[in-house]
Amino acid sequence: MHEAYQPVIDDGRGRFPEDLRVKARRGARAAIAAAAQLKHTTLSEYVRQALLRCLEADGVKLRRGLVELA
């Protein structure tokens, strides 16, 4: 590991320590899978990026675990 690298959370849970479960419309999983495939990424990464884009569009930024309101 590069000496300048410092994990965001150092508790053994990795980069994405929080689980988030949501209820969605029927077909949402298939729609997300199709969108993720178009972007050449995983379903999880597609949802993470889409969530961050929507939060920022609403004036909320999430940086290193801290919430910033615009």
PDB file with one MODEL, atoms N, CA, C and O in Angstrom:
MODEL        1
ATOM      1  N   MET A   1       0.843  -1.176   0.000  1.00  0.00           N
ATOM      2  CA  MET A   1       0.000   0.000   0.000  1.00  0.00           C
ATOM      3  C   MET A   1       0.885   1.235   0.000  1.00  0.00           C
ATOM      4  O   MET A   1       1.893   1.279   0.705  1.00  0.00           O
ATOM      5  N   HIS A   2       0.519   2.225  -0.777  1.00  0.00           N
ATOM      6  CA  HIS A   2       1.268   3.470  -0.870  1.00  0.00           C
ATOM      7  C   HIS A   2       1.216   4.181   0.472  1.00  0.00           C
ATOM      8  O   HIS A   2       0.172   4.194   1.123  1.00  0.00           O
ATOM      9  N   GLU A   3       2.337   4.778   0.898  1.00  0.00           N
ATOM     10  CA  GLU A   3       2.396   5.378   2.235  1.00  0.00           C
ATOM     11  C   GLU A   3       1.443   6.565   2.406  1.00  0.00           C
ATOM     12  O   GLU A   3       1.029   6.857   3.529  1.00  0.00           O
ATOM     13  N   ALA A   4       1.086   7.257   1.312  1.00  0.00           N
ATOM     14  CA  ALA A   4       0.172   8.399   1.414  1.00  0.00           C
ATOM     15  C   ALA A   4      -1.289   7.952   1.474  1.00  0.00           C
ATOM     16  O   ALA A   4      -2.166   8.739   1.830  1.00  0.00           O
ATOM     17  N   TYR A   5      -1.549   6.686   1.127  1.00  0.00           N
ATOM     18  CA  TYR A   5      -2.926   6.193   1.127  1.00  0.00           C
ATOM     19  C   TYR A   5      -3.409   5.992   2.555  1.00  0.00           C
ATOM     20  O   TYR A   5      -2.732   5.363   3.368  1.00  0.00           O
ATOM     21  N   GLN A   6      -4.566   6.525   2.847  1.00  0.00           N
ATOM     22  CA  GLN A   6      -5.201   6.276   4.139  1.00  0.00           C
ATOM     23  C   GLN A   6      -6.648   5.911   3.882  1.00  0.00           C
ATOM     24  O   GLN A   6      -7.378   6.692   3.272  1.00  0.00           O
ATOM     25  N   PRO A   7      -7.082   4.742   4.332  1.00  0.00           N
ATOM     26  CA  PRO A   7      -8.464   4.357   4.103  1.00  0.00           C
ATOM     27  C   PRO A   7      -9.428   5.349   4.751  1.00  0.00           C
ATOM     28  O   PRO A   7      -9.119   5.945   5.782  1.00  0.00           O
ATOM     29  N   VAL A   8     -10.592   5.517   4.137  1.00  0.00           N
ATOM     30  CA  VAL A   8     -11.597   6.418   4.673  1.00  0.00           C
ATOM     31  C   VAL A   8     -12.071   5.918   6.029  1.00  0.00           C
ATOM     32  O   VAL A   8     -12.203   6.701   6.970  1.00  0.00           O
ATOM     33  N   ILE A   9     -12.324   4.632   6.134  1.00  0.00           N
ATOM     34  CA  ILE A   9     -12.762   4.026   7.391  1.00  0.00           C
ATOM     35  C   ILE A   9     -11.828   2.861   7.679  1.00  0.00           C
ATOM     36  O   ILE A   9     -11.659   1.971   6.845  1.00  0.00           O
ATOM     37  N   ASP A  10     -11.231   2.868   8.844  1.00  0.00           N
ATOM     38  CA  ASP A  10     -10.241   1.857   9.175  1.00  0.00           C
ATOM     39  C   ASP A  10     -10.790   0.909  10.235  1.00  0.00           C
ATOM     40  O   ASP A  10     -10.165   0.707  11.276  1.00  0.00           O
ATOM     41  N   ASP A  11     -11.961   0.327   9.969  1.00  0.00           N
ATOM     42  CA  ASP A  11     -12.533  -0.606  10.935  1.00  0.00           C
ATOM     43  C   ASP A  11     -12.719  -2.001  10.343  1.00  0.00           C
ATOM     44  O   ASP A  11     -13.404  -2.841  10.926  1.00  0.00           O
ATOM     45  N   GLY A  12     -12.112  -2.242   9.194  1.00  0.00           N
ATOM     46  CA  GLY A  12     -12.169  -3.549   8.581  1.00  0.00           C
ATOM     47  C   GLY A  12     -13.365  -3.767   7.668  1.00  0.00           C
ATOM     48  O   GLY A  12     -13.495  -4.839   7.077  1.00  0.00           O
ATOM     49  N   ARG A  13     -14.242  -2.776   7.536  1.00  0.00           N
ATOM     50  CA  ARG A  13     -15.429  -2.951   6.707  1.00  0.00           C
ATOM     51  C   ARG A  13     -15.233  -2.477   5.275  1.00  0.00           C
ATOM     52  O   ARG A  13     -16.137  -2.639   4.456  1.00  0.00           O
ATOM     53  N   GLY A  14     -14.091  -1.903   4.946  1.00  0.00           N
ATOM     54  CA  GLY A  14     -13.822  -1.482   3.584  1.00  0.00           C
ATOM     55  C   GLY A  14     -14.303  -0.076   3.278  1.00  0.00           C
ATOM     56  O   GLY A  14     -14.616   0.701   4.181  1.00  0.00           O
ATOM     57  N   ARG A  15     -14.359   0.243   1.976  1.00  0.00           N
ATOM     58  CA  ARG A  15     -14.724   1.591   1.530  1.00  0.00           C
ATOM     59  C   ARG A  15     -16.194   1.911   1.710  1.00  0.00           C
ATOM     60  O   ARG A  15     -16.554   3.078   1.865  1.00  0.00           O
ATOM     61  N   PHE A  16     -17.058   0.892   1.691  1.00  0.00           N
ATOM     62  CA  PHE A  16     -18.497   1.115   1.751  1.00  0.00           C
ATOM     63  C   PHE A  16     -19.087   0.357   2.937  1.00  0.00           C
ATOM     64  O   PHE A  16     -19.668  -0.713   2.758  1.00  0.00           O
ATOM     65  N   PRO A  17     -18.945   0.899   4.145  1.00  0.00           N
ATOM     66  CA  PRO A  17     -19.334   0.167   5.342  1.00  0.00           C
ATOM     67  C   PRO A  17     -20.827   0.177   5.657  1.00  0.00           C
ATOM     68  O   PRO A  17     -21.279  -0.620   6.478  1.00  0.00           O
ATOM     69  N   GLU A  18     -21.598   1.051   5.031  1.00  0.00           N
ATOM     70  CA  GLU A  18     -23.013   1.141   5.365  1.00  0.00           C
ATOM     71  C   GLU A  18     -23.875   0.438   4.325  1.00  0.00           C
ATOM     72  O   GLU A  18     -23.718   0.637   3.121  1.00  0.00           O
ATOM     73  N   ASP A  19     -24.792  -0.391   4.824  1.00  0.00           N
ATOM     74  CA  ASP A  19     -25.766  -1.019   3.942  1.00  0.00           C
ATOM     75  C   ASP A  19     -26.968  -0.097   3.832  1.00  0.00           C
ATOM     76  O   ASP A  19     -27.329   0.590   4.787  1.00  0.00           O
ATOM     77  N   LEU A  20     -27.582  -0.089   2.660  1.00  0.00           N
ATOM     78  CA  LEU A  20     -28.776   0.707   2.424  1.00  0.00           C
ATOM     79  C   LEU A  20     -29.753  -0.149   1.639  1.00  0.00           C
ATOM     80  O   LEU A  20     -29.448  -0.614   0.541  1.00  0.00           O
ATOM     81  N   ARG A  21     -30.926  -0.349   2.210  1.00  0.00           N
ATOM     82  CA  ARG A  21     -31.958  -1.141   1.525  1.00  0.00           C
ATOM     83  C   ARG A  21     -33.133  -0.231   1.231  1.00  0.00           C
ATOM     84  O   ARG A  21     -33.527   0.581   2.067  1.00  0.00           O
ATOM     85  N   VAL A  22     -33.688  -0.370   0.046  1.00  0.00           N
ATOM     86  CA  VAL A  22     -34.840   0.444  -0.339  1.00  0.00           C
ATOM     87  C   VAL A  22     -35.904  -0.436  -0.992  1.00  0.00           C
ATOM     88  O   VAL A  22     -35.609  -1.487  -1.561  1.00  0.00           O
ATOM     89  N   LYS A  23     -37.118   0.017  -0.892  1.00  0.00           N
ATOM     90  CA  LYS A  23     -38.213  -0.606  -1.629  1.00  0.00           C
ATOM     91  C   LYS A  23     -38.290   0.110  -2.977  1.00  0.00           C
ATOM     92  O   LYS A  23     -38.153   1.332  -3.037  1.00  0.00           O
ATOM     93  N   ALA A  24     -38.506  -0.631  -4.040  1.00  0.00           N
ATOM     94  CA  ALA A  24     -38.542  -0.037  -5.375  1.00  0.00           C
ATOM     95  C   ALA A  24     -39.682  -0.633  -6.183  1.00  0.00           C
ATOM     96  O   ALA A  24     -40.233  -1.678  -5.836  1.00  0.00           O
ATOM     97  N   ARG A  25     -40.018   0.041  -7.248  1.00  0.00           N
ATOM     98  CA  ARG A  25     -41.057  -0.451  -8.145  1.00  0.00           C
ATOM     99  C   ARG A  25     -40.632  -1.753  -8.789  1.00  0.00           C
ATOM    100  O   ARG A  25     -39.443  -2.029  -8.946  1.00  0.00           O
ATOM    101  N   ARG A  26     -41.611  -2.542  -9.154  1.00  0.00           N
ATOM    102  CA  ARG A  26     -41.344  -3.791  -9.868  1.00  0.00           C
ATOM    103  C   ARG A  26     -40.568  -3.456 -11.144  1.00  0.00           C
ATOM    104  O   ARG A  26     -40.932  -2.531 -11.870  1.00  0.00           O
ATOM    105  N   GLY A  27     -39.528  -4.189 -11.406  1.00  0.00           N
ATOM    106  CA  GLY A  27     -38.709  -3.971 -12.598  1.00  0.00           C
ATOM    107  C   GLY A  27     -37.512  -3.063 -12.369  1.00  0.00           C
ATOM    108  O   GLY A  27     -36.670  -2.909 -13.255  1.00  0.00           O
ATOM    109  N   ALA A  28     -37.429  -2.461 -11.185  1.00  0.00           N
ATOM    110  CA  ALA A  28     -36.320  -1.533 -10.911  1.00  0.00           C
ATOM    111  C   ALA A  28     -34.969  -2.230 -10.985  1.00  0.00           C
ATOM    112  O   ALA A  28     -34.010  -1.673 -11.520  1.00  0.00           O
ATOM    113  N   ARG A  29     -34.890  -3.438 -10.453  1.00  0.00           N
ATOM    114  CA  ARG A  29     -33.613  -4.159 -10.485  1.00  0.00           C
ATOM    115  C   ARG A  29     -33.164  -4.398 -11.924  1.00  0.00           C
ATOM    116  O   ARG A  29     -31.985  -4.236 -12.238  1.00  0.00           O
ATOM    117  N   ALA A  30     -34.081  -4.777 -12.790  1.00  0.00           N
ATOM    118  CA  ALA A  30     -33.740  -5.020 -14.197  1.00  0.00           C
ATOM    119  C   ALA A  30     -33.340  -3.709 -14.878  1.00  0.00           C
ATOM    120  O   ALA A  30     -32.420  -3.687 -15.695  1.00  0.00           O
ATOM    121  N   ALA A  31     -34.030  -2.624 -14.542  1.00  0.00           N
ATOM    122  CA  ALA A  31     -33.686  -1.325 -15.133  1.00  0.00           C
ATOM    123  C   ALA A  31     -32.299  -0.879 -14.691  1.00  0.00           C
ATOM    124  O   ALA A  31     -31.523  -0.368 -15.498  1.00  0.00           O
ATOM    125  N   ILE A  32     -31.984  -1.069 -13.410  1.00  0.00           N
ATOM    126  CA  ILE A  32     -30.656  -0.703 -12.896  1.00  0.00           C
ATOM    127  C   ILE A  32     -29.587  -1.570 -13.544  1.00  0.00           C
ATOM    128  O   ILE A  32     -28.517  -1.078 -13.905  1.00  0.00           O
ATOM    129  N   ALA A  33     -29.873  -2.853 -13.691  1.00  0.00           N
ATOM    130  CA  ALA A  33     -28.911  -3.756 -14.333  1.00  0.00           C
ATOM    131  C   ALA A  33     -28.642  -3.327 -15.772  1.00  0.00           C
ATOM    132  O   ALA A  33     -27.498  -3.362 -16.227  1.00  0.00           O
ATOM    133  N   ALA A  34     -29.677  -2.926 -16.483  1.00  0.00           N
ATOM    134  CA  ALA A  34     -29.500  -2.476 -17.870  1.00  0.00           C
ATOM    135  C   ALA A  34     -28.673  -1.194 -17.925  1.00  0.00           C
ATOM    136  O   ALA A  34     -27.778  -1.064 -18.760  1.00  0.00           O
ATOM    137  N   ALA A  35     -28.973  -0.251 -17.036  1.00  0.00           N
ATOM    138  CA  ALA A  35     -28.221   1.006 -16.999  1.00  0.00           C
ATOM    139  C   ALA A  35     -26.759   0.765 -16.625  1.00  0.00           C
ATOM    140  O   ALA A  35     -25.855   1.363 -17.209  1.00  0.00           O
ATOM    141  N   ALA A  36     -26.536  -0.107 -15.658  1.00  0.00           N
ATOM    142  CA  ALA A  36     -25.170  -0.423 -15.240  1.00  0.00           C
ATOM    143  C   ALA A  36     -24.388  -1.062 -16.383  1.00  0.00           C
ATOM    144  O   ALA A  36     -23.211  -0.769 -16.590  1.00  0.00           O
ATOM    145  N   GLN A  37     -25.062  -1.937 -17.117  1.00  0.00           N
ATOM    146  CA  GLN A  37     -24.395  -2.584 -18.252  1.00  0.00           C
ATOM    147  C   GLN A  37     -24.012  -1.547 -19.305  1.00  0.00           C
ATOM    148  O   GLN A  37     -22.927  -1.624 -19.882  1.00  0.00           O
ATOM    149  N   LEU A  38     -24.897  -0.572 -19.562  1.00  0.00           N
ATOM    150  CA  LEU A  38     -24.587   0.482 -20.517  1.00  0.00           C
ATOM    151  C   LEU A  38     -23.372   1.295 -20.092  1.00  0.00           C
ATOM    152  O   LEU A  38     -22.600   1.760 -20.931  1.00  0.00           O
ATOM    153  N   LYS A  39     -23.207   1.463 -18.777  1.00  0.00           N
ATOM    154  CA  LYS A  39     -22.074   2.233 -18.229  1.00  0.00           C
ATOM    155  C   LYS A  39     -20.860   1.353 -17.938  1.00  0.00           C
ATOM    156  O   LYS A  39     -19.838   1.843 -17.458  1.00  0.00           O
ATOM    157  N   HIS A  40     -20.972   0.049 -18.229  1.00  0.00           N
ATOM    158  CA  HIS A  40     -19.870  -0.904 -18.003  1.00  0.00           C
ATOM    159  C   HIS A  40     -19.434  -0.914 -16.544  1.00  0.00           C
ATOM    160  O   HIS A  40     -18.244  -0.819 -16.242  1.00  0.00           O
ATOM    161  N   THR A  41     -20.403  -1.028 -15.646  1.00  0.00           N
ATOM    162  CA  THR A  41     -20.097  -1.056 -14.223  1.00  0.00           C
ATOM    163  C   THR A  41     -21.021  -2.050 -13.532  1.00  0.00           C
ATOM    164  O   THR A  41     -21.887  -2.652 -14.167  1.00  0.00           O
ATOM    165  N   THR A  42     -20.830  -2.216 -12.235  1.00  0.00           N
ATOM    166  CA  THR A  42     -21.676  -3.125 -11.466  1.00  0.00           C
ATOM    167  C   THR A  42     -22.961  -2.416 -11.043  1.00  0.00           C
ATOM    168  O   THR A  42     -23.045  -1.189 -11.075  1.00  0.00           O
ATOM    169  N   LEU A  43     -23.948  -3.199 -10.652  1.00  0.00           N
ATOM    170  CA  LEU A  43     -25.191  -2.622 -10.156  1.00  0.00           C
ATOM    171  C   LEU A  43     -24.919  -1.739  -8.939  1.00  0.00           C
ATOM    172  O   LEU A  43     -25.437  -0.626  -8.850  1.00  0.00           O
ATOM    173  N   SER A  44     -24.116  -2.230  -8.011  1.00  0.00           N
ATOM    174  CA  SER A  44     -23.821  -1.479  -6.786  1.00  0.00           C
ATOM    175  C   SER A  44     -23.155  -0.147  -7.093  1.00  0.00           C
ATOM    176  O   SER A  44     -23.531   0.884  -6.534  1.00  0.00           O
ATOM    177  N   GLU A  45     -22.166  -0.165  -7.982  1.00  0.00           N
ATOM    178  CA  GLU A  45     -21.463   1.079  -8.313  1.00  0.00           C
ATOM    179  C   GLU A  45     -22.385   2.049  -9.042  1.00  0.00           C
ATOM    180  O   GLU A  45     -22.328   3.257  -8.813  1.00  0.00           O
ATOM    181  N   TYR A  46     -23.235   1.518  -9.919  1.00  0.00           N
ATOM    182  CA  TYR A  46     -24.181   2.387 -10.622  1.00  0.00           C
ATOM    183  C   TYR A  46     -25.103   3.083  -9.621  1.00  0.00           C
ATOM    184  O   TYR A  46     -25.329   4.289  -9.724  1.00  0.00           O
ATOM    185  N   VAL A  47     -25.632   2.340  -8.663  1.00  0.00           N
ATOM    186  CA  VAL A  47     -26.538   2.923  -7.657  1.00  0.00           C
ATOM    187  C   VAL A  47     -25.794   3.922  -6.790  1.00  0.00           C
ATOM    188  O   VAL A  47     -26.331   4.990  -6.496  1.00  0.00           O
ATOM    189  N   ARG A  48     -24.566   3.605  -6.369  1.00  0.00           N
ATOM    190  CA  ARG A  48     -23.780   4.556  -5.565  1.00  0.00           C
ATOM    191  C   ARG A  48     -23.600   5.876  -6.298  1.00  0.00           C
ATOM    192  O   ARG A  48     -23.814   6.944  -5.726  1.00  0.00           O
ATOM    193  N   GLN A  49     -23.202   5.801  -7.583  1.00  0.00           N
ATOM    194  CA  GLN A  49     -22.964   7.017  -8.363  1.00  0.00           C
ATOM    195  C   GLN A  49     -24.256   7.792  -8.609  1.00  0.00           C
ATOM    196  O   GLN A  49     -24.269   9.020  -8.524  1.00  0.00           O
ATOM    197  N   ALA A  50     -25.344   7.080  -8.913  1.00  0.00           N
ATOM    198  CA  ALA A  50     -26.630   7.739  -9.154  1.00  0.00           C
ATOM    199  C   ALA A  50     -27.116   8.445  -7.883  1.00  0.00           C
ATOM    200  O   ALA A  50     -27.645   9.554  -7.950  1.00  0.00           O
ATOM    201  N   LEU A  51     -26.938   7.805  -6.741  1.00  0.00           N
ATOM    202  CA  LEU A  51     -27.339   8.405  -5.469  1.00  0.00           C
ATOM    203  C   LEU A  51     -26.547   9.686  -5.198  1.00  0.00           C
ATOM    204  O   LEU A  51     -27.119  10.698  -4.792  1.00  0.00           O
ATOM    205  N   LEU A  52     -25.227   9.642  -5.423  1.00  0.00           N
ATOM    206  CA  LEU A  52     -24.411  10.835  -5.213  1.00  0.00           C
ATOM    207  C   LEU A  52     -24.813  11.964  -6.152  1.00  0.00           C
ATOM    208  O   LEU A  52     -24.857  13.124  -5.741  1.00  0.00           O
ATOM    209  N   ARG A  53     -25.112  11.634  -7.427  1.00  0.00           N
ATOM    210  CA  ARG A  53     -25.549  12.662  -8.380  1.00  0.00           C
ATOM    211  C   ARG A  53     -26.863  13.299  -7.937  1.00  0.00           C
ATOM    212  O   ARG A  53     -27.014  14.519  -8.008  1.00  0.00           O
ATOM    213  N   CYS A  54     -27.800  12.499  -7.488  1.00  0.00           N
ATOM    214  CA  CYS A  54     -29.100  13.027  -7.042  1.00  0.00           C
ATOM    215  C   CYS A  54     -28.957  13.871  -5.780  1.00  0.00           C
ATOM    216  O   CYS A  54     -29.590  14.921  -5.663  1.00  0.00           O
ATOM    217  N   LEU A  55     -28.136  13.426  -4.840  1.00  0.00           N
ATOM    218  CA  LEU A  55     -27.911  14.216  -3.629  1.00  0.00           C
ATOM    219  C   LEU A  55     -27.313  15.572  -3.975  1.00  0.00           C
ATOM    220  O   LEU A  55     -27.753  16.601  -3.461  1.00  0.00           O
ATOM    221  N   GLU A  56     -26.304  15.572  -4.849  1.00  0.00           N
ATOM    222  CA  GLU A  56     -25.669  16.837  -5.238  1.00  0.00           C
ATOM    223  C   GLU A  56     -26.642  17.743  -5.974  1.00  0.00           C
ATOM    224  O   GLU A  56     -26.609  18.959  -5.791  1.00  0.00           O
ATOM    225  N   ALA A  57     -27.514  17.168  -6.808  1.00  0.00           N
ATOM    226  CA  ALA A  57     -28.523  17.968  -7.507  1.00  0.00           C
ATOM    227  C   ALA A  57     -29.494  18.617  -6.521  1.00  0.00           C
ATOM    228  O   ALA A  57     -30.053  19.678  -6.801  1.00  0.00           O
ATOM    229  N   ASP A  58     -29.691  17.983  -5.373  1.00  0.00           N
ATOM    230  CA  ASP A  58     -30.563  18.522  -4.321  1.00  0.00           C
ATOM    231  C   ASP A  58     -29.819  19.425  -3.346  1.00  0.00           C
ATOM    232  O   ASP A  58     -30.405  19.905  -2.376  1.00  0.00           O
ATOM    233  N   GLY A  59     -28.529  19.659  -3.596  1.00  0.00           N
ATOM    234  CA  GLY A  59     -27.758  20.563  -2.754  1.00  0.00           C
ATOM    235  C   GLY A  59     -27.111  19.911  -1.549  1.00  0.00           C
ATOM    236  O   GLY A  59     -26.748  20.596  -0.593  1.00  0.00           O
ATOM    237  N   VAL A  60     -26.962  18.587  -1.584  1.00  0.00           N
ATOM    238  CA  VAL A  60     -26.340  17.861  -0.471  1.00  0.00           C
ATOM    239  C   VAL A  60     -25.118  17.129  -1.005  1.00  0.00           C
ATOM    240  O   VAL A  60     -25.213  16.386  -1.982  1.00  0.00           O
ATOM    241  N   LYS A  61     -23.968  17.336  -0.365  1.00  0.00           N
ATOM    242  CA  LYS A  61     -22.745  16.647  -0.766  1.00  0.00           C
ATOM    243  C   LYS A  61     -22.301  15.725   0.364  1.00  0.00           C
ATOM    244  O   LYS A  61     -22.389  16.070   1.542  1.00  0.00           O
ATOM    245  N   LEU A  62     -21.829  14.564  -0.019  1.00  0.00           N
ATOM    246  CA  LEU A  62     -21.300  13.597   0.941  1.00  0.00           C
ATOM    247  C   LEU A  62     -19.820  13.438   0.633  1.00  0.00           C
ATOM    248  O   LEU A  62     -19.453  12.901  -0.412  1.00  0.00           O
ATOM    249  N   ARG A  63     -18.973  13.903   1.536  1.00  0.00           N
ATOM    250  CA  ARG A  63     -17.528  13.846   1.354  1.00  0.00           C
ATOM    251  C   ARG A  63     -16.874  13.198   2.565  1.00  0.00           C
ATOM    252  O   ARG A  63     -16.939  13.719   3.679  1.00  0.00           O
ATOM    253  N   ARG A  64     -16.242  12.050   2.327  1.00  0.00           N
ATOM    254  CA  ARG A  64     -15.526  11.338   3.386  1.00  0.00           C
ATOM    255  C   ARG A  64     -16.380  11.136   4.627  1.00  0.00           C
ATOM    256  O   ARG A  64     -15.906  11.280   5.754  1.00  0.00           O
ATOM    257  N   GLY A  65     -17.641  10.801   4.404  1.00  0.00           N
ATOM    258  CA  GLY A  65     -18.535  10.499   5.509  1.00  0.00           C
ATOM    259  C   GLY A  65     -19.188  11.714   6.156  1.00  0.00           C
ATOM    260  O   GLY A  65     -19.953  11.566   7.110  1.00  0.00           O
ATOM    261  N   LEU A  66     -18.900  12.904   5.657  1.00  0.00           N
ATOM    262  CA  LEU A  66     -19.486  14.122   6.214  1.00  0.00           C
ATOM    263  C   LEU A  66     -20.488  14.709   5.232  1.00  0.00           C
ATOM    264  O   LEU A  66     -20.269  14.690   4.021  1.00  0.00           O
ATOM    265  N   VAL A  67     -21.586  15.227   5.761  1.00  0.00           N
ATOM    266  CA  VAL A  67     -22.633  15.822   4.935  1.00  0.00           C
ATOM    267  C   VAL A  67     -22.407  17.329   4.867  1.00  0.00           C
ATOM    268  O   VAL A  67     -22.229  17.991   5.889  1.00  0.00           O
ATOM    269  N   GLU A  68     -22.417  17.864   3.629  1.00  0.00           N
ATOM    270  CA  GLU A  68     -22.280  19.302   3.404  1.00  0.00           C
ATOM    271  C   GLU A  68     -23.529  19.784   2.683  1.00  0.00           C
ATOM    272  O   GLU A  68     -23.920  19.220   1.660  1.00  0.00           O
ATOM    273  N   LEU A  69     -24.152  20.822   3.214  1.00  0.00           N
ATOM    274  CA  LEU A  69     -25.323  21.410   2.566  1.00  0.00           C
ATOM    275  C   LEU A  69     -24.878  22.619   1.760  1.00  0.00           C
ATOM    276  O   LEU A  69     -24.120  23.460   2.243  1.00  0.00           O
ATOM    277  N   ALA A  70     -25.361  22.693   0.520  1.00  0.00           N
ATOM    278  CA  ALA A  70     -24.972  23.814  -0.353  1.00  0.00           C
ATOM    279  C   ALA A  70     -25.810  25.047  -0.058  1.00  0.00           C
ATOM    280  O   ALA A  70     -25.626  26.085  -0.693  1.00  0.00           O
TER     281      ALA A  70
ENDMDL
END
